[in-house]
Amino acid sequence: MTISQIEAKIQELETWLIDNPHNPQRNLIESDLKNLKTLLEQKNYE
């Protein structure tokens, strides 16, 4: 994944969380979001 793809996916997941505050899959999405942010940080340091 490129940095721009990661940033786009982060934005998509953040929007999903805002639009679906009580969805049962919220914890999974939050976990994915955290992992993507970590991946983005790692790529920015490469």
mmCIF entry with sequence, helices, sheets and N, C-alpha, C, O atoms, coordinates in Angstrom:
data_MODEL
# 
_entry.id   MODEL 
# 
_entity.id                         1 
_entity.type                       polymer 
_entity.pdbx_number_of_molecules   1 
# 
_entity_poly.entity_id                      1 
_entity_poly.type                           'polypeptide(L)' 
_entity_poly.nstd_linkage                   no 
_entity_poly.nstd_monomer                   no 
_entity_poly.pdbx_seq_one_letter_code       MTISQIEAKIQELETWLIDNPHNPQRNLIESDLKNLKTLLEQKNYE 
_entity_poly.pdbx_seq_one_letter_code_can   MTISQIEAKIQELETWLIDNPHNPQRNLIESDLKNLKTLLEQKNYE 
_entity_poly.pdbx_strand_id                 A 
# 
loop_
_entity_poly_seq.entity_id 
_entity_poly_seq.num 
_entity_poly_seq.mon_id 
_entity_poly_seq.hetero 
1 1  MET n 
1 2  THR n 
1 3  ILE n 
1 4  SER n 
1 5  GLN n 
1 6  ILE n 
1 7  GLU n 
1 8  ALA n 
1 9  LYS n 
1 10 ILE n 
1 11 GLN n 
1 12 GLU n 
1 13 LEU n 
1 14 GLU n 
1 15 THR n 
1 16 TRP n 
1 17 LEU n 
1 18 ILE n 
1 19 ASP n 
1 20 ASN n 
1 21 PRO n 
1 22 HIS n 
1 23 ASN n 
1 24 PRO n 
1 25 GLN n 
1 26 ARG n 
1 27 ASN n 
1 28 LEU n 
1 29 ILE n 
1 30 GLU n 
1 31 SER n 
1 32 ASP n 
1 33 LEU n 
1 34 LYS n 
1 35 ASN n 
1 36 LEU n 
1 37 LYS n 
1 38 THR n 
1 39 LEU n 
1 40 LEU n 
1 41 GLU n 
1 42 GLN n 
1 43 LYS n 
1 44 ASN n 
1 45 TYR n 
1 46 GLU n 
# 
_struct_asym.id          A 
_struct_asym.entity_id   1 
# 
loop_
_struct_conf.conf_type_id 
_struct_conf.id 
_struct_conf.pdbx_PDB_helix_id 
_struct_conf.beg_label_comp_id 
_struct_conf.beg_label_asym_id 
_struct_conf.beg_label_seq_id 
_struct_conf.pdbx_beg_PDB_ins_code 
_struct_conf.end_label_comp_id 
_struct_conf.end_label_asym_id 
_struct_conf.end_label_seq_id 
_struct_conf.pdbx_end_PDB_ins_code 
_struct_conf.beg_auth_comp_id 
_struct_conf.beg_auth_asym_id 
_struct_conf.beg_auth_seq_id 
_struct_conf.end_auth_comp_id 
_struct_conf.end_auth_asym_id 
_struct_conf.end_auth_seq_id 
_struct_conf.pdbx_PDB_helix_class 
_struct_conf.details 
_struct_conf.pdbx_PDB_helix_length 
HELX_P HELX_P1 AA1 ILE A 3  ? ASP A 19 ? ILE A 3  ASP A 19 1 ? 17 
HELX_P HELX_P2 AA2 ARG A 26 ? ASN A 44 ? ARG A 26 ASN A 44 1 ? 19 
# 
_struct_conf_type.id          HELX_P 
_struct_conf_type.criteria    ? 
_struct_conf_type.reference   ? 
# 
loop_
_atom_site.group_PDB 
_atom_site.id 
_atom_site.type_symbol 
_atom_site.label_atom_id 
_atom_site.label_alt_id 
_atom_site.label_comp_id 
_atom_site.label_asym_id 
_atom_site.label_entity_id 
_atom_site.label_seq_id 
_atom_site.pdbx_PDB_ins_code 
_atom_site.Cartn_x 
_atom_site.Cartn_y 
_atom_site.Cartn_z 
_atom_site.occupancy 
_atom_site.B_iso_or_equiv 
_atom_site.pdbx_formal_charge 
_atom_site.auth_seq_id 
_atom_site.auth_comp_id 
_atom_site.auth_asym_id 
_atom_site.auth_atom_id 
_atom_site.pdbx_PDB_model_num 
ATOM 1   N N  . MET A 1 1  ? 0.840   -1.188 0.000  1.00 0.00 ? 1  MET A N  1 
ATOM 2   C CA . MET A 1 1  ? 0.000   0.000  0.000  1.00 0.00 ? 1  MET A CA 1 
ATOM 3   C C  . MET A 1 1  ? 0.883   1.248  0.000  1.00 0.00 ? 1  MET A C  1 
ATOM 4   O O  . MET A 1 1  ? 1.882   1.321  0.715  1.00 0.00 ? 1  MET A O  1 
ATOM 5   N N  . THR A 1 2  ? 0.499   2.211  -0.805 1.00 0.00 ? 2  THR A N  1 
ATOM 6   C CA . THR A 1 2  ? 1.238   3.464  -0.810 1.00 0.00 ? 2  THR A CA 1 
ATOM 7   C C  . THR A 1 2  ? 0.737   4.365  0.317  1.00 0.00 ? 2  THR A C  1 
ATOM 8   O O  . THR A 1 2  ? -0.321  4.125  0.898  1.00 0.00 ? 2  THR A O  1 
ATOM 9   N N  . ILE A 1 3  ? 1.506   5.391  0.610  1.00 0.00 ? 3  ILE A N  1 
ATOM 10  C CA . ILE A 1 3  ? 1.115   6.325  1.668  1.00 0.00 ? 3  ILE A CA 1 
ATOM 11  C C  . ILE A 1 3  ? -0.236  6.960  1.347  1.00 0.00 ? 3  ILE A C  1 
ATOM 12  O O  . ILE A 1 3  ? -1.080  7.106  2.230  1.00 0.00 ? 3  ILE A O  1 
ATOM 13  N N  . SER A 1 4  ? -0.439  7.333  0.098  1.00 0.00 ? 4  SER A N  1 
ATOM 14  C CA . SER A 1 4  ? -1.715  7.969  -0.265 1.00 0.00 ? 4  SER A CA 1 
ATOM 15  C C  . SER A 1 4  ? -2.888  6.994  -0.131 1.00 0.00 ? 4  SER A C  1 
ATOM 16  O O  . SER A 1 4  ? -3.989  7.401  0.238  1.00 0.00 ? 4  SER A O  1 
ATOM 17  N N  . GLN A 1 5  ? -2.662  5.722  -0.426 1.00 0.00 ? 5  GLN A N  1 
ATOM 18  C CA . GLN A 1 5  ? -3.720  4.717  -0.256 1.00 0.00 ? 5  GLN A CA 1 
ATOM 19  C C  . GLN A 1 5  ? -4.055  4.531  1.220  1.00 0.00 ? 5  GLN A C  1 
ATOM 20  O O  . GLN A 1 5  ? -5.222  4.406  1.590  1.00 0.00 ? 5  GLN A O  1 
ATOM 21  N N  . ILE A 1 6  ? -3.026  4.513  2.055  1.00 0.00 ? 6  ILE A N  1 
ATOM 22  C CA . ILE A 1 6  ? -3.237  4.369  3.498  1.00 0.00 ? 6  ILE A CA 1 
ATOM 23  C C  . ILE A 1 6  ? -4.013  5.568  4.029  1.00 0.00 ? 6  ILE A C  1 
ATOM 24  O O  . ILE A 1 6  ? -4.960  5.408  4.799  1.00 0.00 ? 6  ILE A O  1 
ATOM 25  N N  . GLU A 1 7  ? -3.611  6.768  3.619  1.00 0.00 ? 7  GLU A N  1 
ATOM 26  C CA . GLU A 1 7  ? -4.309  7.977  4.069  1.00 0.00 ? 7  GLU A CA 1 
ATOM 27  C C  . GLU A 1 7  ? -5.771  7.969  3.631  1.00 0.00 ? 7  GLU A C  1 
ATOM 28  O O  . GLU A 1 7  ? -6.649  8.368  4.395  1.00 0.00 ? 7  GLU A O  1 
ATOM 29  N N  . ALA A 1 8  ? -6.033  7.521  2.415  1.00 0.00 ? 8  ALA A N  1 
ATOM 30  C CA . ALA A 1 8  ? -7.409  7.456  1.915  1.00 0.00 ? 8  ALA A CA 1 
ATOM 31  C C  . ALA A 1 8  ? -8.228  6.453  2.723  1.00 0.00 ? 8  ALA A C  1 
ATOM 32  O O  . ALA A 1 8  ? -9.386  6.716  3.049  1.00 0.00 ? 8  ALA A O  1 
ATOM 33  N N  . LYS A 1 9  ? -7.637  5.313  3.044  1.00 0.00 ? 9  LYS A N  1 
ATOM 34  C CA . LYS A 1 9  ? -8.346  4.289  3.816  1.00 0.00 ? 9  LYS A CA 1 
ATOM 35  C C  . LYS A 1 9  ? -8.609  4.779  5.235  1.00 0.00 ? 9  LYS A C  1 
ATOM 36  O O  . LYS A 1 9  ? -9.677  4.521  5.789  1.00 0.00 ? 9  LYS A O  1 
ATOM 37  N N  . ILE A 1 10 ? -7.645  5.485  5.829  1.00 0.00 ? 10 ILE A N  1 
ATOM 38  C CA . ILE A 1 10 ? -7.842  6.057  7.163  1.00 0.00 ? 10 ILE A CA 1 
ATOM 39  C C  . ILE A 1 10 ? -9.025  7.016  7.142  1.00 0.00 ? 10 ILE A C  1 
ATOM 40  O O  . ILE A 1 10 ? -9.880  6.973  8.027  1.00 0.00 ? 10 ILE A O  1 
ATOM 41  N N  . GLN A 1 11 ? -9.073  7.874  6.139  1.00 0.00 ? 11 GLN A N  1 
ATOM 42  C CA . GLN A 1 11 ? -10.179 8.827  6.019  1.00 0.00 ? 11 GLN A CA 1 
ATOM 43  C C  . GLN A 1 11 ? -11.510 8.102  5.862  1.00 0.00 ? 11 GLN A C  1 
ATOM 44  O O  . GLN A 1 11 ? -12.512 8.491  6.462  1.00 0.00 ? 11 GLN A O  1 
ATOM 45  N N  . GLU A 1 12 ? -11.514 7.055  5.058  1.00 0.00 ? 12 GLU A N  1 
ATOM 46  C CA . GLU A 1 12 ? -12.733 6.269  4.838  1.00 0.00 ? 12 GLU A CA 1 
ATOM 47  C C  . GLU A 1 12 ? -13.222 5.639  6.149  1.00 0.00 ? 12 GLU A C  1 
ATOM 48  O O  . GLU A 1 12 ? -14.414 5.677  6.453  1.00 0.00 ? 12 GLU A O  1 
ATOM 49  N N  . LEU A 1 13 ? -12.303 5.063  6.916  1.00 0.00 ? 13 LEU A N  1 
ATOM 50  C CA . LEU A 1 13 ? -12.689 4.420  8.171  1.00 0.00 ? 13 LEU A CA 1 
ATOM 51  C C  . LEU A 1 13 ? -13.134 5.440  9.213  1.00 0.00 ? 13 LEU A C  1 
ATOM 52  O O  . LEU A 1 13 ? -14.074 5.187  9.966  1.00 0.00 ? 13 LEU A O  1 
ATOM 53  N N  . GLU A 1 14 ? -12.459 6.599  9.261  1.00 0.00 ? 14 GLU A N  1 
ATOM 54  C CA . GLU A 1 14 ? -12.877 7.646  10.202 1.00 0.00 ? 14 GLU A CA 1 
ATOM 55  C C  . GLU A 1 14 ? -14.286 8.130  9.874  1.00 0.00 ? 14 GLU A C  1 
ATOM 56  O O  . GLU A 1 14 ? -15.092 8.360  10.776 1.00 0.00 ? 14 GLU A O  1 
ATOM 57  N N  . THR A 1 15 ? -14.578 8.284  8.599  1.00 0.00 ? 15 THR A N  1 
ATOM 58  C CA . THR A 1 15 ? -15.915 8.690  8.174  1.00 0.00 ? 15 THR A CA 1 
ATOM 59  C C  . THR A 1 15 ? -16.936 7.623  8.545  1.00 0.00 ? 15 THR A C  1 
ATOM 60  O O  . THR A 1 15 ? -18.033 7.942  9.002  1.00 0.00 ? 15 THR A O  1 
ATOM 61  N N  . TRP A 1 16 ? -16.578 6.364  8.349  1.00 0.00 ? 16 TRP A N  1 
ATOM 62  C CA . TRP A 1 16 ? -17.475 5.263  8.706  1.00 0.00 ? 16 TRP A CA 1 
ATOM 63  C C  . TRP A 1 16 ? -17.798 5.310  10.193 1.00 0.00 ? 16 TRP A C  1 
ATOM 64  O O  . TRP A 1 16 ? -18.952 5.130  10.583 1.00 0.00 ? 16 TRP A O  1 
ATOM 65  N N  . LEU A 1 17 ? -16.788 5.552  11.028 1.00 0.00 ? 17 LEU A N  1 
ATOM 66  C CA . LEU A 1 17 ? -17.010 5.609  12.477 1.00 0.00 ? 17 LEU A CA 1 
ATOM 67  C C  . LEU A 1 17 ? -17.966 6.742  12.847 1.00 0.00 ? 17 LEU A C  1 
ATOM 68  O O  . LEU A 1 17 ? -18.813 6.584  13.725 1.00 0.00 ? 17 LEU A O  1 
ATOM 69  N N  . ILE A 1 18 ? -17.828 7.868  12.182 1.00 0.00 ? 18 ILE A N  1 
ATOM 70  C CA . ILE A 1 18 ? -18.716 9.006  12.444 1.00 0.00 ? 18 ILE A CA 1 
ATOM 71  C C  . ILE A 1 18 ? -20.145 8.667  12.017 1.00 0.00 ? 18 ILE A C  1 
ATOM 72  O O  . ILE A 1 18 ? -21.105 8.987  12.717 1.00 0.00 ? 18 ILE A O  1 
ATOM 73  N N  . ASP A 1 19 ? -20.270 8.016  10.862 1.00 0.00 ? 19 ASP A N  1 
ATOM 74  C CA . ASP A 1 19 ? -21.593 7.691  10.322 1.00 0.00 ? 19 ASP A CA 1 
ATOM 75  C C  . ASP A 1 19 ? -22.269 6.514  11.027 1.00 0.00 ? 19 ASP A C  1 
ATOM 76  O O  . ASP A 1 19 ? -23.487 6.360  10.938 1.00 0.00 ? 19 ASP A O  1 
ATOM 77  N N  . ASN A 1 20 ? -21.498 5.690  11.722 1.00 0.00 ? 20 ASN A N  1 
ATOM 78  C CA . ASN A 1 20 ? -22.023 4.470  12.345 1.00 0.00 ? 20 ASN A CA 1 
ATOM 79  C C  . ASN A 1 20 ? -21.583 4.363  13.804 1.00 0.00 ? 20 ASN A C  1 
ATOM 80  O O  . ASN A 1 20 ? -20.874 3.423  14.162 1.00 0.00 ? 20 ASN A O  1 
ATOM 81  N N  . PRO A 1 21 ? -21.985 5.300  14.641 1.00 0.00 ? 21 PRO A N  1 
ATOM 82  C CA . PRO A 1 21 ? -21.460 5.336  16.018 1.00 0.00 ? 21 PRO A CA 1 
ATOM 83  C C  . PRO A 1 21 ? -21.847 4.149  16.889 1.00 0.00 ? 21 PRO A C  1 
ATOM 84  O O  . PRO A 1 21 ? -21.162 3.871  17.873 1.00 0.00 ? 21 PRO A O  1 
ATOM 85  N N  . HIS A 1 22 ? -22.910 3.448  16.562 1.00 0.00 ? 22 HIS A N  1 
ATOM 86  C CA . HIS A 1 22 ? -23.371 2.356  17.428 1.00 0.00 ? 22 HIS A CA 1 
ATOM 87  C C  . HIS A 1 22 ? -23.322 0.996  16.734 1.00 0.00 ? 22 HIS A C  1 
ATOM 88  O O  . HIS A 1 22 ? -23.952 0.041  17.190 1.00 0.00 ? 22 HIS A O  1 
ATOM 89  N N  . ASN A 1 23 ? -22.586 0.910  15.648 1.00 0.00 ? 23 ASN A N  1 
ATOM 90  C CA . ASN A 1 23 ? -22.493 -0.340 14.904 1.00 0.00 ? 23 ASN A CA 1 
ATOM 91  C C  . ASN A 1 23 ? -21.691 -1.372 15.701 1.00 0.00 ? 23 ASN A C  1 
ATOM 92  O O  . ASN A 1 23 ? -20.671 -1.028 16.298 1.00 0.00 ? 23 ASN A O  1 
ATOM 93  N N  . PRO A 1 24 ? -22.135 -2.628 15.719 1.00 0.00 ? 24 PRO A N  1 
ATOM 94  C CA . PRO A 1 24 ? -21.417 -3.674 16.469 1.00 0.00 ? 24 PRO A CA 1 
ATOM 95  C C  . PRO A 1 24 ? -19.987 -3.920 15.966 1.00 0.00 ? 24 PRO A C  1 
ATOM 96  O O  . PRO A 1 24 ? -19.160 -4.458 16.702 1.00 0.00 ? 24 PRO A O  1 
ATOM 97  N N  . GLN A 1 25 ? -19.697 -3.538 14.742 1.00 0.00 ? 25 GLN A N  1 
ATOM 98  C CA . GLN A 1 25 ? -18.355 -3.750 14.187 1.00 0.00 ? 25 GLN A CA 1 
ATOM 99  C C  . GLN A 1 25 ? -17.404 -2.594 14.489 1.00 0.00 ? 25 GLN A C  1 
ATOM 100 O O  . GLN A 1 25 ? -16.282 -2.563 13.984 1.00 0.00 ? 25 GLN A O  1 
ATOM 101 N N  . ARG A 1 26 ? -17.842 -1.662 15.297 1.00 0.00 ? 26 ARG A N  1 
ATOM 102 C CA . ARG A 1 26 ? -17.044 -0.475 15.602 1.00 0.00 ? 26 ARG A CA 1 
ATOM 103 C C  . ARG A 1 26 ? -15.655 -0.829 16.147 1.00 0.00 ? 26 ARG A C  1 
ATOM 104 O O  . ARG A 1 26 ? -14.662 -0.222 15.745 1.00 0.00 ? 26 ARG A O  1 
ATOM 105 N N  . ASN A 1 27 ? -15.579 -1.803 17.054 1.00 0.00 ? 27 ASN A N  1 
ATOM 106 C CA . ASN A 1 27 ? -14.281 -2.171 17.630 1.00 0.00 ? 27 ASN A CA 1 
ATOM 107 C C  . ASN A 1 27 ? -13.324 -2.692 16.565 1.00 0.00 ? 27 ASN A C  1 
ATOM 108 O O  . ASN A 1 27 ? -12.129 -2.396 16.600 1.00 0.00 ? 27 ASN A O  1 
ATOM 109 N N  . LEU A 1 28 ? -13.843 -3.460 15.627 1.00 0.00 ? 28 LEU A N  1 
ATOM 110 C CA . LEU A 1 28 ? -13.018 -3.978 14.541 1.00 0.00 ? 28 LEU A CA 1 
ATOM 111 C C  . LEU A 1 28 ? -12.494 -2.834 13.670 1.00 0.00 ? 28 LEU A C  1 
ATOM 112 O O  . LEU A 1 28 ? -11.318 -2.813 13.306 1.00 0.00 ? 28 LEU A O  1 
ATOM 113 N N  . ILE A 1 29 ? -13.363 -1.896 13.343 1.00 0.00 ? 29 ILE A N  1 
ATOM 114 C CA . ILE A 1 29 ? -12.968 -0.754 12.516 1.00 0.00 ? 29 ILE A CA 1 
ATOM 115 C C  . ILE A 1 29 ? -11.933 0.093  13.251 1.00 0.00 ? 29 ILE A C  1 
ATOM 116 O O  . ILE A 1 29 ? -10.960 0.544  12.646 1.00 0.00 ? 29 ILE A O  1 
ATOM 117 N N  . GLU A 1 30 ? -12.135 0.314  14.549 1.00 0.00 ? 30 GLU A N  1 
ATOM 118 C CA . GLU A 1 30 ? -11.169 1.086  15.336 1.00 0.00 ? 30 GLU A CA 1 
ATOM 119 C C  . GLU A 1 30 ? -9.811  0.391  15.361 1.00 0.00 ? 30 GLU A C  1 
ATOM 120 O O  . GLU A 1 30 ? -8.773  1.050  15.293 1.00 0.00 ? 30 GLU A O  1 
ATOM 121 N N  . SER A 1 31 ? -9.815  -0.924 15.456 1.00 0.00 ? 31 SER A N  1 
ATOM 122 C CA . SER A 1 31 ? -8.569  -1.689 15.444 1.00 0.00 ? 31 SER A CA 1 
ATOM 123 C C  . SER A 1 31 ? -7.871  -1.558 14.087 1.00 0.00 ? 31 SER A C  1 
ATOM 124 O O  . SER A 1 31 ? -6.660  -1.343 14.027 1.00 0.00 ? 31 SER A O  1 
ATOM 125 N N  . ASP A 1 32 ? -8.630  -1.687 13.010 1.00 0.00 ? 32 ASP A N  1 
ATOM 126 C CA . ASP A 1 32 ? -8.069  -1.521 11.668 1.00 0.00 ? 32 ASP A CA 1 
ATOM 127 C C  . ASP A 1 32 ? -7.494  -0.121 11.494 1.00 0.00 ? 32 ASP A C  1 
ATOM 128 O O  . ASP A 1 32 ? -6.424  0.052  10.912 1.00 0.00 ? 32 ASP A O  1 
ATOM 129 N N  . LEU A 1 33 ? -8.205  0.863  11.997 1.00 0.00 ? 33 LEU A N  1 
ATOM 130 C CA . LEU A 1 33 ? -7.767  2.249  11.900 1.00 0.00 ? 33 LEU A CA 1 
ATOM 131 C C  . LEU A 1 33 ? -6.446  2.450  12.641 1.00 0.00 ? 33 LEU A C  1 
ATOM 132 O O  . LEU A 1 33 ? -5.535  3.100  12.128 1.00 0.00 ? 33 LEU A O  1 
ATOM 133 N N  . LYS A 1 34 ? -6.348  1.898  13.829 1.00 0.00 ? 34 LYS A N  1 
ATOM 134 C CA . LYS A 1 34 ? -5.111  2.004  14.610 1.00 0.00 ? 34 LYS A CA 1 
ATOM 135 C C  . LYS A 1 34 ? -3.950  1.349  13.861 1.00 0.00 ? 34 LYS A C  1 
ATOM 136 O O  . LYS A 1 34 ? -2.851  1.900  13.805 1.00 0.00 ? 34 LYS A O  1 
ATOM 137 N N  . ASN A 1 35 ? -4.200  0.177  13.291 1.00 0.00 ? 35 ASN A N  1 
ATOM 138 C CA . ASN A 1 35 ? -3.157  -0.522 12.537 1.00 0.00 ? 35 ASN A CA 1 
ATOM 139 C C  . ASN A 1 35 ? -2.709  0.278  11.318 1.00 0.00 ? 35 ASN A C  1 
ATOM 140 O O  . ASN A 1 35 ? -1.517  0.332  11.015 1.00 0.00 ? 35 ASN A O  1 
ATOM 141 N N  . LEU A 1 36 ? -3.646  0.893  10.625 1.00 0.00 ? 36 LEU A N  1 
ATOM 142 C CA . LEU A 1 36 ? -3.302  1.705  9.455  1.00 0.00 ? 36 LEU A CA 1 
ATOM 143 C C  . LEU A 1 36 ? -2.494  2.935  9.852  1.00 0.00 ? 36 LEU A C  1 
ATOM 144 O O  . LEU A 1 36 ? -1.561  3.319  9.147  1.00 0.00 ? 36 LEU A O  1 
ATOM 145 N N  . LYS A 1 37 ? -2.847  3.555  10.974 1.00 0.00 ? 37 LYS A N  1 
ATOM 146 C CA . LYS A 1 37 ? -2.091  4.721  11.438 1.00 0.00 ? 37 LYS A CA 1 
ATOM 147 C C  . LYS A 1 37 ? -0.665  4.330  11.812 1.00 0.00 ? 37 LYS A C  1 
ATOM 148 O O  . LYS A 1 37 ? 0.276   5.081  11.559 1.00 0.00 ? 37 LYS A O  1 
ATOM 149 N N  . THR A 1 38 ? -0.510  3.159  12.414 1.00 0.00 ? 38 THR A N  1 
ATOM 150 C CA . THR A 1 38 ? 0.826   2.658  12.742 1.00 0.00 ? 38 THR A CA 1 
ATOM 151 C C  . THR A 1 38 ? 1.622   2.391  11.469 1.00 0.00 ? 38 THR A C  1 
ATOM 152 O O  . THR A 1 38 ? 2.795   2.753  11.378 1.00 0.00 ? 38 THR A O  1 
ATOM 153 N N  . LEU A 1 39 ? 0.987   1.760  10.492 1.00 0.00 ? 39 LEU A N  1 
ATOM 154 C CA . LEU A 1 39 ? 1.636   1.490  9.213  1.00 0.00 ? 39 LEU A CA 1 
ATOM 155 C C  . LEU A 1 39 ? 2.057   2.790  8.532  1.00 0.00 ? 39 LEU A C  1 
ATOM 156 O O  . LEU A 1 39 ? 3.150   2.875  7.972  1.00 0.00 ? 39 LEU A O  1 
ATOM 157 N N  . LEU A 1 40 ? 1.201   3.790  8.579  1.00 0.00 ? 40 LEU A N  1 
ATOM 158 C CA . LEU A 1 40 ? 1.510   5.085  7.982  1.00 0.00 ? 40 LEU A CA 1 
ATOM 159 C C  . LEU A 1 40 ? 2.725   5.711  8.657  1.00 0.00 ? 40 LEU A C  1 
ATOM 160 O O  . LEU A 1 40 ? 3.606   6.236  7.978  1.00 0.00 ? 40 LEU A O  1 
ATOM 161 N N  . GLU A 1 41 ? 2.780   5.661  9.977  1.00 0.00 ? 41 GLU A N  1 
ATOM 162 C CA . GLU A 1 41 ? 3.936   6.195  10.705 1.00 0.00 ? 41 GLU A CA 1 
ATOM 163 C C  . GLU A 1 41 ? 5.212   5.477  10.285 1.00 0.00 ? 41 GLU A C  1 
ATOM 164 O O  . GLU A 1 41 ? 6.245   6.114  10.080 1.00 0.00 ? 41 GLU A O  1 
ATOM 165 N N  . GLN A 1 42 ? 5.147   4.167  10.158 1.00 0.00 ? 42 GLN A N  1 
ATOM 166 C CA . GLN A 1 42 ? 6.323   3.393  9.758  1.00 0.00 ? 42 GLN A CA 1 
ATOM 167 C C  . GLN A 1 42 ? 6.782   3.787  8.363  1.00 0.00 ? 42 GLN A C  1 
ATOM 168 O O  . GLN A 1 42 ? 7.980   3.935  8.126  1.00 0.00 ? 42 GLN A O  1 
ATOM 169 N N  . LYS A 1 43 ? 5.854   3.957  7.446  1.00 0.00 ? 43 LYS A N  1 
ATOM 170 C CA . LYS A 1 43 ? 6.213   4.324  6.072  1.00 0.00 ? 43 LYS A CA 1 
ATOM 171 C C  . LYS A 1 43 ? 6.780   5.740  6.008  1.00 0.00 ? 43 LYS A C  1 
ATOM 172 O O  . LYS A 1 43 ? 7.647   6.022  5.181  1.00 0.00 ? 43 LYS A O  1 
ATOM 173 N N  . ASN A 1 44 ? 6.302   6.624  6.867  1.00 0.00 ? 44 ASN A N  1 
ATOM 174 C CA . ASN A 1 44 ? 6.811   7.992  6.868  1.00 0.00 ? 44 ASN A CA 1 
ATOM 175 C C  . ASN A 1 44 ? 8.253   8.062  7.362  1.00 0.00 ? 44 ASN A C  1 
ATOM 176 O O  . ASN A 1 44 ? 8.971   9.014  7.057  1.00 0.00 ? 44 ASN A O  1 
ATOM 177 N N  . TYR A 1 45 ? 8.674   7.055  8.123  1.00 0.00 ? 45 TYR A N  1 
ATOM 178 C CA . TYR A 1 45 ? 10.042  7.037  8.635  1.00 0.00 ? 45 TYR A CA 1 
ATOM 179 C C  . TYR A 1 45 ? 11.000  6.278  7.732  1.00 0.00 ? 45 TYR A C  1 
ATOM 180 O O  . TYR A 1 45 ? 12.206  6.276  7.978  1.00 0.00 ? 45 TYR A O  1 
ATOM 181 N N  . GLU A 1 46 ? 10.490  5.639  6.698  1.00 0.00 ? 46 GLU A N  1 
ATOM 182 C CA . GLU A 1 46 ? 11.361  4.878  5.787  1.00 0.00 ? 46 GLU A CA 1 
ATOM 183 C C  . GLU A 1 46 ? 12.144  5.804  4.884  1.00 0.00 ? 46 GLU A C  1 
ATOM 184 O O  . GLU A 1 46 ? 12.926  5.341  4.054  1.00 0.00 ? 46 GLU A O  1 
# 
